Amino acid sequence: MTAGATSNGSGRFGEPGRPLRRNSFLVGFTGALGVLLAYAAFLGVRNAAGILVLVVIALFLAVGLNPAVVRLRSWGLPNGLAVATVTLTLLLLIVGGLVSLVPPVVTQSGQFVEQLPHYVEQLRRNEAVNDFVVRYDVMEKIQSAANANTIGRALGGVLGGAQLIFGTLFRTLTVLVLTIYFLAYFDRLRRLGYALIPRSRRQRVQLIGDEMLTRVGAYLVGALSIAVLAGVTTFVFALIVGLPYPFALAVVVAVTDLIPQIGATLGAVVVSLVGFATDLPVGIACAAFFLVYQQVENYLVYPKVMRRSVEVNEVAALLGALLGASLMGVVGALIAIPTVAALQLILREVVLPRQDSR
């Protein structure tokens, strides 16, 4: 096969003809067609927003899990077997986590909902809190919210609850299947993306793109490690001070700690409120514990885990987390920091040098 045939296609379907002559009708038709295609693309993205969010989550997970696949391949395993090993490990972790988390979380959450009016009654011993409770009828609202019938109506009855459960299962399976496909064809997709770049710029784009993928994967692993550490530490502390529902509270802290900037504070507020409702010294101990732990996490744990992977300006990280949360909710907040890190890398390596060379 000659070089000309390679640059113009396979050559199996003949030689391409001359380009069409440009005239006013062709230019106008092409412009109108472009506008229609852009509007159709906008409608498609808007209607498929839910699926696109699942695709983004799957891509995010695939980028985070791909280093494990690469490590297994370096040990001599074929790509398919490496992907299967990582997938089975992930499934075992998910199933084990559900088996260990769901029963105590459901039991303790139900007990917590039942005891919620009692906790508020305990808080009413404080005069300021009591005035607030009386003024805004907090007790009646909490009792109404904690009522099983109210919760059932909020879920839309039996049909609504079934739709919620099956919808969650469908989204989870969709993300899992997409993640497996992205992992299996990760190298092909990466090479295809780089092949779309002109050859003169391909090497530089590949170096920057690989660095961005590395940072995203490192951020995911680091964020999960920090969240697990926060949950385990909270569980141990709750057992020491005698907090009720320690497992459920530890799960809340671990999940909220995944949310950048504000997640750790949200988890601390929830646990501290339970502590104050249990006993005043316990509440003070909770507030002091999270005050100290967040300082340790912010200034020792988080920088040490993230320093070598994601270097993001704090103001940019805060703005990115807020913007991501407003656009895509919790998912947007989770992917905000690696996205900001990627944009910051492009700004430093591409945009600023180009501006300096002018």
C-alpha positions in Angstrom: 0.0 0.0 0.0 1.4 3.4 -1.0 1.7 6.4 1.2 -0.8 8.3 -0.9 -3.4 5.6 -0.5 -2.8 5.6 3.3 -3.3 9.3 3.6 -6.5 9.3 1.4 -8.0 6.1 2.8 -7.7 2.4 2.1 -8.1 2.8 -1.7 -10.6 0.0 -1.9 -13.4 2.4 -3.0 -11.6 4.4 -5.6 -9.9 7.7 -5.6 -11.6 10.8 -4.1 -12.8 13.4 -6.5 -12.0 17.1 -6.6 -13.4 19.3 -3.9 -16.7 20.9 -4.8 -16.6 24.5 -6.0 -17.5 27.1 -3.4 -20.5 29.2 -4.3 -23.0 31.3 -2.4 -25.7 28.6 -2.4 -23.3 25.9 -1.2 -21.9 28.1 1.6 -25.4 29.1 2.7 -26.7 25.6 2.6 -23.7 24.3 4.6 -24.1 27.1 7.2 -27.8 26.3 7.6 -27.1 22.6 7.9 -24.4 23.3 10.5 -26.9 25.4 12.6 -29.5 22.6 12.4 -27.0 20.0 13.3 -25.8 22.1 16.3 -29.4 22.6 17.5 -30.1 18.8 17.0 -26.9 18.1 19.0 -28.1 20.4 21.8 -31.5 18.7 21.9 -29.8 15.3 22.0 -27.5 16.3 24.9 -30.4 17.8 26.8 -32.6 14.7 26.4 -29.8 12.3 27.1 -28.4 14.2 30.1 -29.1 11.4 32.6 -27.3 8.8 30.4 -24.4 11.2 29.8 -24.0 11.6 33.6 -23.7 7.8 33.9 -21.1 7.8 31.0 -19.1 10.5 32.8 -19.2 8.4 36.0 -18.1 5.3 34.2 -15.2 7.1 32.4 -14.1 8.6 35.8 -14.1 5.1 37.3 -12.3 3.6 34.3 -9.6 6.2 34.4 -9.2 5.5 38.2 -9.1 1.8 37.8 -6.9 1.7 34.7 -3.6 1.9 36.7 -4.5 -1.3 38.4 -5.1 -3.0 35.0 -1.7 -1.6 33.8 0.0 -3.0 36.9 -1.5 -6.4 36.4 -0.4 -6.4 32.7 3.1 -5.5 33.8 3.1 -8.7 35.8 2.4 -10.7 32.7 -1.4 -11.0 32.7 -3.2 -10.5 29.3 -5.4 -7.4 29.0 -8.7 -9.4 29.2 -7.6 -11.3 32.3 -6.4 -8.1 34.0 -9.7 -6.3 33.3 -11.6 -9.4 34.6 -9.5 -9.5 37.8 -10.0 -5.8 38.5 -13.7 -6.1 37.7 -14.2 -9.1 40.0 -12.3 -7.4 42.8 -14.5 -4.4 42.4 -17.7 -6.5 42.4 -16.5 -8.4 45.5 -15.8 -5.1 47.3 -19.2 -3.7 46.3 -21.1 -6.9 47.4 -19.1 -7.2 50.6 -19.7 -3.5 51.3 -23.4 -3.9 50.7 -23.6 -7.0 52.9 -21.8 -5.3 55.7 -23.3 -1.9 55.4 -27.0 -2.3 54.4 -28.3 -4.3 57.4 -26.8 -2.1 60.1 -27.4 1.1 58.2 -31.1 0.3 57.6 -31.6 -0.8 61.2 -29.7 2.1 62.8 -31.3 4.6 60.4 -34.7 3.4 61.2 -34.0 3.6 64.9 -32.5 7.1 64.4 -35.7 8.2 62.6 -37.8 6.8 65.5 -35.7 8.6 68.1 -35.5 11.9 66.2 -38.3 13.5 68.1 -36.7 12.4 71.4 -33.4 14.0 70.4 -35.2 17.3 69.6 -36.9 17.1 73.0 -33.5 16.7 74.6 -32.3 19.7 72.7 -35.3 21.8 74.0 -33.7 21.8 77.4 -31.7 24.7 76.0 -33.8 27.9 76.2 -32.6 29.3 72.9 -33.2 26.0 71.1 -36.6 25.6 72.8 -37.7 29.1 71.6 -36.7 28.2 68.1 -38.6 24.8 68.3 -41.8 26.5 69.6 -41.7 29.4 67.2 -41.3 27.3 64.0 -43.3 24.2 65.2 -40.2 22.0 64.7 -41.6 19.1 66.8 -44.7 18.7 64.6 -42.7 18.9 61.4 -40.2 16.3 62.6 -42.9 14.0 63.9 -44.7 14.3 60.5 -41.4 13.7 58.6 -40.5 10.7 60.7 -44.0 9.1 60.2 -43.8 6.0 58.1 -46.9 7.0 56.1 -45.3 10.3 55.3 -42.1 8.6 54.2 -44.2 6.2 52.1 -46.0 9.1 50.4 -42.7 10.8 49.8 -41.5 7.7 47.9 -44.7 7.6 45.9 -46.1 4.6 47.6 -45.3 1.0 46.7 -45.0 1.8 42.9 -42.8 4.8 43.5 -40.5 2.8 45.9 -40.2 0.0 43.3 -39.4 2.5 40.6 -36.7 4.1 42.9 -35.2 0.7 43.7 -35.2 -0.6 40.1 -34.1 2.7 38.7 -31.1 2.7 41.1 -30.2 -0.9 40.2 -30.5 0.0 36.5 -28.2 3.0 36.8 -25.7 1.0 38.9 -25.6 -1.8 36.4 -25.2 0.6 33.5 -22.3 2.3 35.2 -20.7 -1.1 36.0 -21.1 -2.4 32.4 -19.8 0.9 30.9 -16.8 0.9 33.2 -15.9 -2.7 32.2 -16.2 -1.8 28.5 -14.1 1.4 29.0 -11.5 -0.6 30.9 -11.3 -3.3 28.2 -10.9 -0.8 25.4 -9.1 1.9 27.3 -5.9 1.8 25.2 -7.9 1.6 21.9 -10.0 4.6 22.9 -6.9 6.5 24.0 -5.1 5.8 20.7 -8.2 6.7 18.7 -8.5 10.0 20.5 -4.8 10.8 19.9 -5.1 9.7 16.2 -7.6 12.5 15.6 -4.9 15.0 16.5 -2.7 16.3 13.6 0.6 14.3 13.5 2.7 17.4 14.0 1.1 18.0 17.4 0.2 14.4 18.4 3.2 13.7 20.6 2.8 16.8 22.7 -1.0 16.2 23.0 -0.3 12.6 24.0 2.1 13.6 26.7 -0.2 16.2 28.2 -3.2 13.8 27.8 -1.5 11.0 29.6 -0.5 13.3 32.4 -4.1 14.4 32.8 -5.3 10.8 32.9 -2.7 10.0 35.5 -3.8 12.9 37.7 -7.5 11.9 37.5 -6.7 8.3 38.5 -4.5 9.4 41.3 -7.1 11.8 42.6 -9.8 9.1 42.6 -7.6 6.7 44.6 -6.5 9.4 47.0 -10.1 10.7 47.6 -11.4 7.2 48.3 -8.5 6.5 50.7 -9.1 9.8 52.6 -12.9 9.0 52.8 -12.3 5.5 54.1 -9.9 6.9 56.7 -12.4 9.5 57.8 -15.1 6.8 58.1 -13.0 4.4 60.1 -11.7 7.2 62.4 -15.3 8.3 63.0 -16.5 4.8 63.8 -13.7 4.3 66.4 -14.4 7.6 68.0 -18.2 6.9 68.1 -17.5 3.6 69.9 -15.2 5.3 72.4 -17.7 8.1 73.4 -20.7 5.9 73.1 -22.5 7.5 70.2 -25.7 5.7 69.0 -25.7 4.3 65.5 -21.9 4.4 65.1 -21.8 2.5 61.8 -24.5 4.6 60.1 -22.7 7.8 61.2 -19.4 6.5 60.0 -20.9 5.8 56.6 -22.4 9.3 56.5 -19.0 10.8 57.2 -17.2 8.6 54.6 -19.7 9.4 51.9 -19.9 13.2 52.6 -16.1 13.3 52.8 -15.9 12.5 49.1 -17.6 15.9 48.4 -14.8 18.5 48.0 -14.5 21.5 50.3 -17.8 21.2 52.1 -18.3 17.4 52.5 -16.2 17.0 55.7 -18.1 19.8 57.4 -21.5 18.3 56.5 -20.5 15.0 58.0 -19.1 16.7 61.1 -22.3 18.7 61.6 -24.5 15.6 61.4 -22.4 13.6 63.9 -22.1 16.6 66.3 -25.9 17.2 66.3 -26.4 13.5 67.2 -23.8 13.9 69.9 -25.5 17.1 71.4 -28.9 15.3 71.3 -27.4 12.3 73.1 -25.6 14.3 75.9 -24.0 17.7 76.1 -20.5 16.5 77.0 -20.7 14.0 74.1 -21.7 16.8 71.7 -18.8 18.9 72.9 -16.5 16.0 72.4 -17.8 15.4 68.9 -17.3 19.1 67.9 -13.8 19.1 69.4 -12.9 15.8 67.7 -14.0 17.0 64.2 -12.3 20.3 64.7 -9.0 18.6 65.4 -9.5 15.8 62.8 -10.3 18.3 60.0 -7.2 20.2 60.7 -5.1 17.0 60.6 -6.9 16.0 57.4 -6.6 19.4 55.7 -3.0 20.1 56.6 -1.4 16.7 56.9 -3.3 13.8 55.3 -4.8 15.5 52.3 -1.7 17.4 51.2 0.5 14.3 51.6 -1.9 12.1 49.6 -2.6 14.7 46.9 0.7 16.5 46.6 2.2 14.2 44.0 -1.0 13.6 42.0 -3.2 16.7 41.8 -1.8 20.2 42.3 -4.7 22.6 42.2 -5.0 26.2 43.4 -7.3 26.4 46.4 -9.5 29.2 45.0 -9.8 27.3 41.7 -10.7 24.1 43.5 -13.4 25.9 45.5 -14.9 27.6 42.4 -14.7 24.3 40.5 -16.5 22.4 43.2 -19.3 24.9 43.5 -19.7 25.1 39.7 -19.6 21.3 39.3 -22.2 20.8 42.1 -24.5 23.4 40.6 -24.3 21.8 37.1 -24.2 18.0 37.9 -24.9 17.7 41.7 -22.7 15.5 43.7 -21.1 13.9 40.6 -20.1 17.3 39.4 -18.5 18.1 42.8 -16.6 14.8 42.7 -15.1 15.3 39.2 -14.6 19.1 39.7 -11.1 19.0 41.2 -9.5 16.6 38.6 -11.2 18.6 35.9 -9.7 21.8 37.3 -6.3 20.1 37.5 -6.5 19.1 33.9 -7.5 22.6 32.8 -4.7 24.1 35.0 -2.2 21.8 33.2 -3.5 22.9 29.8 -3.3 26.5 30.9 0.3 26.2 32.1 1.7 24.0 29.3 -0.3 25.3 26.3 -2.1 28.6 26.7 0.5 30.6 28.7 3.5 29.6 26.6 1.6 30.5 23.4 0.7 33.9 24.9 4.4 34.5 25.9 5.6 33.6 22.4 3.4 36.3 20.7 
